[in-house]
Amino acid sequence: MTTQAVAGLLAAESGDNTARTLTITLFLVFVAVTLGITVWASRQTKTATDFYAGGRSFSGFQNGLAIGGDYMSAASFLGIAGLIALYGYDGFLYSIGFLVAWLVALLLVAELLRNSGRYTMADVLAFRMRQRPVRTAAAVSTITVSIFYLLAQMVGAGALVSLLLGIREGTTFLGMDAATAKVATIIMVGALMIIYVTVGGMKGTTYVQIIKAVLLMSGTLVMTILVLANYNFNLSSLLGDAAAASGKGDAFLEPGLRYGVEVADNARQTFYHKVDLLSLGIALVLGTAGLPHILIRFYTVPTARAARKSVLWAIGIIGTFYLFTLALGFGAAAIVGGEAITAQDRAGNTAAPQLAEALGIDFLGGELGGAAMLAIIAAVAFATILAVVAGLTLASSSSLAHDFYANVIKGGEASERDEVRVARISAFVIGAISIVLSIFAQNLNVAFLVALAFAVAASGNLPAILYSLFWKRFNTSGAVWAIYGGLLSAVTLVFFSPVVSGAATSMFPDSDWQWFPLSNPGIISIPVGFLCGWIGTLVSKEHDEEKYAELEVRSLTGAGAH
């Protein structure tokens, strides 16, 4: 090797180290700031209402930002951008589904839940029924849905920080190979999220979500403008380059690359692909109205009007953001290229940060410009993950403490102090379970993982919520049957699907116990949840029309709500 070549390598390595140092420094500054906010919020958290509902002190606009922060998860920013970058038209289906789902939440559950409940979804379900069986079922469902959703965030965090630290296959970091470093990252994210929830409660979590929403919208707006400026604001040129760079030609801009794929001479497989697309759409549209970490956000506002206002703000923020994902996804395909994206992360989860780095090099000049842009966007993405995992962990630990411990084990006699203490312990347990499962799910796209969480939520929670709010005859037996029936059918079908085994991208690619052909169980498990609720109600004679009338008045007017 010549002296010039050695000097060139050393200079490149020095540049990489400088860029990496800048990236890590900016990243750590952000983490420190959000931790500071959490510690500050912990000093304002004195009662159970403060811990679970932030003292009901947030305005509609603040809560709208926080809902947006909670909803625009790693799946939205990292996963959807990656799916669009790799699959073009089909990737955008997630954006449409996630947005339309908000209309279902707004029309059917947002205001009614706010008026009827106190801290958790089970407060509404158990209002006119026997407390123990219903609250136990609701706690089980909340924890299951939250863990599915947490998997997506943890996997996204592992992919993101690996990119941030320059960890690729064949490289090492602090003596760890790429696979070990990703696992260490997932454990670190899990530890941080546990700190956020146990220290700050809902108040700290909400402020982190508000800041994260503002940063995410600002970051994606800047990236969208830079992508469009790169093509002189000519969308046709952008789409043409994206299709050419994808290696798939015009098929990249048409449906059928990932979903509803036509398989030559195999009518059965073609049918399964089309049904899988329908199943995904149903799960996305109905899932939001059953997501526990979104539902508890409606309890943080003082009035029903503020609840409506917060959902309207959230729809505006989220709708704008999903339009930006088009520019991010197609921009990543055109500027970064599919090969470079899959070389860093096979599922495409790092497409948006890689695009940020490329834009930084083009517009800010050189390696340092790329590193600075990557650091800022990676910090925003990491904030996205932390805010969402904090909200999820808070929802599941609140349900375990408020529903199961306080109302089932203690029969409603637990003190507020004991309840909050159990919620904090629960956060540790749920965080640990999520960390372990995430290590096995690293090959899966995060938007795809969230779609599974949506299917489980729509199968187990949504039937019980809608029946409880709108069906006079509904009773305890129906609620328990609906939750467990929908939940078990969804989880069982996922376990025996290509998601877990039998495919190269499965959680366990070397094993095969798959017999259910669809990747998303929603088309089967959601009707099963509704059917179980109906049958469970009819096999029991119990019903309380007076309590239903009281719930109806409360849900429509807010009279008597806490």
N, C-alpha and C positions, 0 to 999 in steps of 0.2 A: 504494500500500500504506500502511495507517495505521501510526501510531507503535506502537499496541498490537500490531498484527500482527507488525511487525519485532521488537519486544521478545519476543513469544512465540516466534518462530523462533529468535532468539538464545539464549533460555533452553533451548529444546529441543536446539539444537546443543550448548550447553554441557553439558546433561545427558548427551547421547550421548557427548561427548568424555570426560566424567568416567567414565561406565560403561565406555567402551572402554579408558581408561587402567587402570582397576581390573582389567578382564578380562586385558589384556596383561601387567600386573605379576604377577598370580597365576600366569598361564601360564608366564612366564619363570622364576619362582621354582622351579616344578616341574622345568622342563628343567635348571636349574642344579643342583638336588639330585641328579637322576638322573645327570647328567654327573659330579658329585662321586663318586657310588658307583662309576661305571665306572672313574674314575681310581684310586680306592682298590683296586678289584679287580685292576687292572693290576699293582699291586705284589705281589699274591699269585700272579700268573701267571708261573711260571718254567719249566715244562716243556710238552711237547706235550699231555700228559694234562690239565694245568691248562687249557690253551687250548681243547681240544676237549671235554673231559668234566668240567671244573670240579674236577679232582682226585678225582673219584668221592666227593665228601665230603658230598653232600646227603642228608638223611633222606628217608623216604618221604613224610612230610607236606610238607616243603619242596619236594620235587620234584613232588608233587601240585599244590601251589599254582602252581609254575612252569609245569607242563603246562597247567593252567587258564589261566594268563596267556598262554601261547603260543597256545592254541586259541581263546580268546575274543577274536577279532581285530576289526578294524574291521567285518568282515562281520557278526559276531555283534551288536555293539553298535549300530553305525550302520546297516548294511545291513538286518538283519532288522527292526529297529524301523521303518525306513522302508517296507519292503515290507508289514508289517502295517498301518501307518498308511494306505497307499495302496490295498492290495488285501485287507485284512481277513483272512478265514479262510485264503486261499491263502498269505499271507506267512508264516504260522506253520509251513508245511510244512518250511521250512529249519531251524527250531528242532528239530523232531522228527527230521529226517534227521541233523543234526549230532550230536544226543545218541545216537541208536541206533547211529551209527557207532562210538562208543566201545566198545560191547559186542563188536563184531567185533574191534577192536584188542586188547581185553583177552583174549578167548578164543583168538585165533589167533596173535598176534605179540608182545605186550609182553614176557612173561617169556622166551620162546624167543630173541628177539633179544638181550635183555640178557645171557643166558647164552652166546650164541654169538659175539658181536661185540666190537669194541673201541672204534672211534670213529664209523664210518659204516655205512650199510646195506650197502655193497659188501663189508665185512668178512665178512658172513654169506654173501653170494652167491658170493664168490670162494673160500670156504674149501675146497671140494672140486673146484674147477675151475681152468682156466688163468687166471692173474691178469690179464694185460694186456687181453684183449678184454672180459672181464666188468667189470673196474673202469672201463674207458673208457666202456662203455655205461651203467654206473650213474652215472658223473659227468655224462654228457650228460643223462640222465633227471632227476637231482637238480636240475641247474641250470635245466632247462626248467620243471619243476613249481614251483620256487622263484620264477622270474620271473613266471609266471602269478599266483601268490599275492601276490607283491610289488606287482603292478599294482593289486590291490584295495586294499592298504593305502595306497599313494601317492594313489590317487584319493580315498579317504576323507579323507586328510590335507588335500588341496587343498580339498575341500568344507568341512571342519571349520574350518580356519584362515580361510577366506574369511568364514564366518559370524562367527567370533571377532572379526575385524577390521572387521566391518560392510560387507564387500565384496559388492555385488549388481550385477546388470546395470544399466548406466547410471551407476554410481558409480566413483570413483577412490580409490586409496590410494597415497600417496607418489608421485603423478604417474602411476601405472599404472592402466590400465583393469581391469575385473574379470577378464577372460580372462588378461591378462598377470600380474596378481597371483596368480592360481591356479597358473600355471606356475612363478612364483617360489617359491611355497609348496612345490610338489612337489620342486623342486631343493633347497630348504632341508631338507626331511625326509630326502631321500636323503643329503645331506651329514652330517646328524646320525646316521643309522643306520650309516653307514660308520665314523664316529668310535667309536660304541658297540662295534662288533665288533672293529675293528682295535686299539683300546686295551684293552678289557676282556675279550675272549674269552668263553668259556662262563661263567666265574664272574661277571663283570660283568653279562652278559646275563641269567643266572638270577636274580640279586638284583633287577634291574630288573623282571623278570617276576613275582617274588613280590610286590614292592611294588605293582605295577600290578594284580595279581589282587585283593589286599586292598582297594585303592582302588576298583576297578571294582565289586566286590561291595557295598562300603559305599555307593557312589554310587547304584547301581541299586536297592538296598534302600530308601534314603531316598526316591528318586523314586517307587518303587512305592507306598510308604506314603502319600506326599503325593497321588498320583493317586487312590488308593482313598479317602483322607480327603476329597478334593474331592467324592466321590460318596457320602459316609457309609458307605463300605465295601459299597456296593450294586453288585455286578457287573452286574446287569441294567440299571441306570440308565446305567452307564458304556458298555456295549455299545450300548444304545439311542441314546445321544448320539453315539457314534462312527459308527454307521450313518447317522444323520440328517445329521451334519456332512460325511460323505464324499460326499454327493450321489448315492449309489448305492442307498440304501434297504436293504431286507432282503437284497439280493444281496451286500452287504458282509460279512454274517455266514455266507454259504453258499459252498461250493466252486464254482469255475468262473469266477471273475472274472479270473484271470490264467492259470491252467493248466487244461487239459482243456476249453477254451472250445468251446461248441457254436456252429458257424457255420451259419446258415440256408441251406439249398439248396446246401451245399458239403460233401459227405461226406468228401472227401479231406482238406480243411483241418481238419475236426473230428478225423479220425483222427490227423493229424500232431500236433495239440494234445495229444491223449490220450497218444500215444507219447512226446512230449516230457516230459510229467509223469512217466511211468514211467522215462524215461532219467535225469531229474534225481534221482529217488528212488534208483535204483541207484548213481549216482555219489556221492551224499551218504553212503549207508550203507557203501559199500566204500572210499571215498577215504581216510579217516583212517588206515587200516592201511598205506597206501602213501605217506604224507606224510613226506618226509625230515626236516623240521625237528621233527616230533613223534617220529619214530623215534629220533633221536639223543638225545632227552631220557632214554631208558631207560638210557643208558650213564653217566649222572651219579650213579647210586646204587651203593652198595658191594655189595649182595646182590640175589639174585632175589626174596627176600621183600620187600625195600624197593621193588623194581620193581612187584610186585603191589599193594603198599600205596599206592604213589604213584598208580597208575591208579584205584584205588577212591576215593581222595580226590578225584582229578580228576573222576570221574564225578559225585560228590556236589556238588562246586562248580559244575561246568558245568550239571548238571541243574537246580539251583536258579536259576542265572542265566537259563537259557532260559525258566523259568516267569515270571521278572521281565519278559522281553521282551514277553510278552502285555500286561502293564499299560502298558509303555512305548509299544508300538505303538498299542493302542486308545486310550490316554490322549492320545497325540499327535494321533490322528484327531479325537477329541472336543474337545480343548482348543485345539489349534493350528489344525486344519483342513487338509484336503488342498490347498486353493488356496495357502495361506501356505507350506506345505512345498515344493510344486513351484515356487513363485515364487523361493525361495532356491536350491533344487537340484532339477532335473527328475527325477532318479532317486530322490529321497527320502532321500538319505544324511544329511541334517541334521535329521531328525525328532526324534531323541532330545535333541540339544542345544537345539533350539527349544522342546521341551517343558520342559526344565530352566529356560530363561529365563522361560517363561510361569508355571511353578510358583513361581519366585523372586519374580516380580511379585505373585502372589496371596498367598503365605504370608509373604514377608519384607518386602513393601511397596515399591512404586515401582520406578523404573528401576534404582537401585543394587542393590536386592535381586535383580532379574532378572539384572543384570550379574554379581553375585557368584556366583549359582547357575550361570549359563552358564559362567563362568570355571572353576569347580571341575569341572563335568562335562566341559567341553572339555579341561581339563588331564588328566583321567582318560582321556578318549577318545584324546588325543594320546599319552599314556603307553601305551595299548593298542596304538596303531599302532607306536610306537617299539620296544616290547618284541617285537612280532611280526616286524617287519622285521629287527630285530637277530637273532632266532632263525633266520629264513629265510636271511639273508645268511651267517650263521655256518655253517648246514647246507651251503649251496652252495659257499662258499669252502673249507670243510673237505674236501668231496668232491673239489674240484678239486685241492687241495694234497695230501691224504692218498692219494686213489685214483689220480688221474691223474699228478701230478708225482712223488710219492715212489715209487709202485709201478709205474707204467707207464714214465714217462720215465727215472727213476733206478733202476728195477728193485729197489726196496726198500733202496737204499743211501744215501738222503738222510738228512742229519742232522736232528735234531728242530728245531734252530734254523732251518735252511733251509726246512723244511716249514711252520713257523709264519709265516715271512717271506712265502712264496708264498701262504699262506692270506690274509694281510693285503692283499697286492697284488690277489688275486682278489676280495676284498670291494669294492675300488674299481671294478674292471671290471664286476662284476655289478650294483653300485649304479648305475653310469652307464647301463647298458643299460635297467634298470628305470625310471629317471627319464625317458629318452627315450620309451619305449613308453607310460608312464603319461599323458603329455601328450595322446596320441591317444585315451585310453580314458575321458575325463572324463564322458562322457554315460551311462556304464554303472553300474548299481547294484553296490555292492561285494560284497554277498552273492551276487549272480549271478556276478560274476567269480571268487569263491572256489569256487563250484560247478564252474566250468570247470577250476580247478586240481585239484579233487577227482577229476574225470573223467580228467584226464591222469595223475594219480598212480595211480588204480585200474587204468588201462589199461597203463601201462608198468612200474610197480614191483611192484604186488600179485601178478600172476601169477608173476613171477620169485621173489619172496619165499616164496610158498606152495609152489610146486613145489620150491624148494630145501630147505625145511624138511620136506616130507612125501612127496616122490616119490624113491624110491631110484634110478630109472633116469635122472633129470634130469642134464643135462650142460652143458658150456660152450656148445655150439651152441644148445641150448634156451634158456639164459639170455639170450644175445645176441638171438636171434630174438624172445623174449617182450618184452624191453625195447624194442628198436627197432620191432618190429611194433606193439605197443600205443601207443607214443609217437607214431610217425609217423601212424598211423590217427587218433588223437585230435586231433593238431595240424592235420592236413590237413582233417579234417571241420570243425573250428572255423574255419579260414581260409576255407572255402567256405560258411559258415553265415551267417544273418542277424546274428550277433554282429559280424562284421567289415565287411560291406557289404550294401547292398540294403534297408536300413530306416532310418527317421528316427533311431533310437537306436543305430545301428551306430558302430563306431570310425571308419569312412569313409562317412558318410551320403550323400555326393554320388557315390559309385561303386557299381557293382553287378556282382559276379562270383559271386554266391551261387547255388548249385544244391542244397546240402544243406538240407533244410527244417527240421531240428531245431536248437534253440538249444544243447542239451547233447548231446555225442556219445556219452555213456556206454553206451547200450544197444547200440551197434554196436562201439565201440572196445574196451570191456572184454572181450567175448567174443573179439574179434580177437587181443588180447594173450594170452589163455589158449590159443587155437588155435595161434598162432604158436609159443608155447613148446612145445606138444605136438608139432607137426610138426618143429620144429627139433631136438628131442630124438631123434625117431625116425630122422631122416636121418643122424644121426651114431652111430657104434658106441661112442664113448667113454663110459665111466662107471666110477666108482671106488666099489665097494660098501664097502670098508674105510673110506674117508674119510666116506662117508655114515653109517656106523655110529658113527664118532667124533663127527660133528656131532650125531647123534641123542642120544648120551649127554650131550654138552655142553649141548645146548639144553634137555634135560629135567632135568638135575641141576646144571648150572653148573660141573661139574668141568673144570678147565683154562682157565676163562674168565679174561680179563685183569682 
